[in-house]
Amino acid sequence: MKLDRQEAFDVAHKLIMYFNDFKRIDDYFRARKIERVKNLPVPLPGFGLEDDMFQNYDMHPEDMNFKVAVIPTKTFDAMLEKTASFSPDENPGKTHKTVVYETTTNTVVGFIRFGSPLINSKPRNDFLDGVPDLDIFNKRAIMGFNIVPVQPFGYNYLGGKLLAGICCSHDSRRMLNKKYDTEFCLFETTSLYGNIKGASMYDGMRPFLRYKGDTQSKFLLTLGEEIYFELRDWFEERNDGEPLIHKGASSRKLKYQTKMVAAVFQNGGSVDKFIGDSVMATFGTPVSRGNDAQNALNCIRQMQISMREWEKERSDKDLPVIKHRVGVHYGSCFVGNVGSEDRVEFTVIGDTVNVASRICEACKEVKSDVLMSDEVKLRLSENLPTEEVKNFEVRGRDKKITLHKLTV
């Protein structure tokens, strides 16, 4: 699909005019919320969901008693939509929705939605001193995506603090362990934020928190309800009626990266970054283990086995084949903090990194799933049969190199 100049200007104008109305992040959330609730039916007096939610402004917290319960998903979603100041969206993976009742009044005082942890999180990585083994982490950790108190129970963040404490309680843990047949040992959330830096549900929770996150909203805006569907239909019409992104694309990328990251960690490597669909991994950083090239090869073997098993699952479901390529190079590089005062990243840079990237690109050209440089092969602790590719020209480099096609 190609757009002409006028079409591109028309789309840009729509986006500019849409976001031009928002001066603050809460203005944007309010507009999204209005779009979500404006078509909700008006209930008969005494028969609405609001009547099942806490409304007692005079009740003292010491007179309250609480219990955690599970209610029908549709009822939970409708109640949360009416209560939350944002528009709650579903997440891939695990999902467990609970409500907290005040038992004296038998009304709902809050909503908690647990889910699978995000694939990457800077606060988590800082706290754990690195990216964890995601395969293990996903089995043992759970995330609080929505922690929402009903007003007036949420006044002065009292309700949010209580709900956060309930998330970490043994009752919640036992409930989740039973549902997913595992042993959860860590709870994390980004849900306890306020709309100004000095006022947050984090306040007063410090004795219970292992990491205090940033309470400022620093994230990119997404398209609101109405304009999203308008532009989606507009683009699909120009794409012969076909969706621009396959429905399973996000889930597929998440599964792929999870499998690759697990292989890296289990063989002594480190994940430097995610670049689109790619995973950039290093072995021997920041300290060499003495067998870094062999560890990289063992990692590749595990990746290939994992991909074959996954391809078998996808083939049984008539899903399309996923192309997977690996490029490996060995050499010296700079390891450390790189960036400016505004943003610093711990990473690796240098000619070795660039050549490794070019080798991965070369896989398609020489028709090989796995390519390694001569520098890697010479340092392996086993005699590996390969098909040699001599005098290969690397883009952006004068010196030619020898590559080895590897069948794993």
C-alpha positions, 0 to 999 in steps of 0.5 A: 500500500502506498499513499500519495502526498495529499493522502499523507497530508490528510492523515497527518492533519487528522492526527494534529487536530485530534491531539491539538485539543489536549494540553494535559495527560488527564485531558486525554484520558478524560476524552478517551473515557467519554468515548467509552461510556457515552453509549452505556445504557442508563439503568433504572433507579435502584437497579444499576451497577452503581447501587452495588458499589460503596457509597457511604461517605460517613463510615469510619475505616475502623468499622469496615470489614473486607473480603476478596471475591470473584464476580462474573467477568462482564460485571467486573468489566462494566463496573470497572469501566464506570469507576476508573478514570482511564479506559482499562484494556486487556493484556495478553497472557494470564488474567485474574479479576477480583473485587473487594467487598466491604462486608458490613454494607455488602458493597464493592469498594475496589477492583484488582486485575492481575496479569502476566508481567510486562516483557521488560520493565526498567524498575524491575531490571534495576531492582533485580540488577539485570533482566531476569530469566523471563521464562522463570519470571513469568511462572513466578511473578504476577502484575497488578494491571488495575488497582482501582478503589471506588469513591469515596473509599479511594479518597486521599488514596486510602483505598488504593493503599489497602488494595495494594496491600491485598494484592500482596496478601497470602489470600491473593497469592493462594487464589492465584497459585490455585488457578495457575497451579504454580507458586507465585513469589513476586508481585509488581505493579505500575498502577499506583500513580497519582496525577501530580508528582507529590500525591500518589498512592505510593505515599504511606506504602513505603514500608511495604514497597521494595521499589518506589517508581516514578509518579510522573506520567512519561509515556506516548499517547495512543489513538483514542477510540473514535479516531482509531477506528476511523483511521483503521478503516481508512487504511484498510480500505486502501490496503484492499480491505486487508488489516495492516497488522495480523491479529496474532502479531503482538502475541507472536512477537512476545512468544518469540522474544520470550523463547529467545531470551530464555535460551540466552540466560540459560547459557550465560548470556545477557540481553542487551536490547530488543530491536523491533522483532530482534533480540541483541544478546552478548556473551562475556559481558561485563566479565568473560566466563572463559568459554563465551564463544561456546556458550553462544553456540549452545545458546543457538542450539537451544534457540533452534530446538525451541523454534522447531518445537514452536513451528510444529505447534504452529503447523498443527494449527495451520499458522504461517511459518516464522523465519528466524536467523542468527548472526554471531561474531567475536571481538572486543567492544566497549561495555558501559553507560552510553548516552547523554544527561537526559538518557543513559543506557548500559550497552555494548558498542563498537565494530564487533557489534556492527559486524554481528548485525551485518552477519545476521543480515547476510543470512538471507543473502547466503540462504542460511539460518545461522551464520558465524564468523571465523573468529567465533569458529576458531574459539569453539571447544568442539570441531564443528562441521560448517560450510565456508563462505570466503571473502564475504563483503560486509556492508560499511567495511572494507576488509572482507571476512570468512563466514561459516554456514551452520546447520543446528 
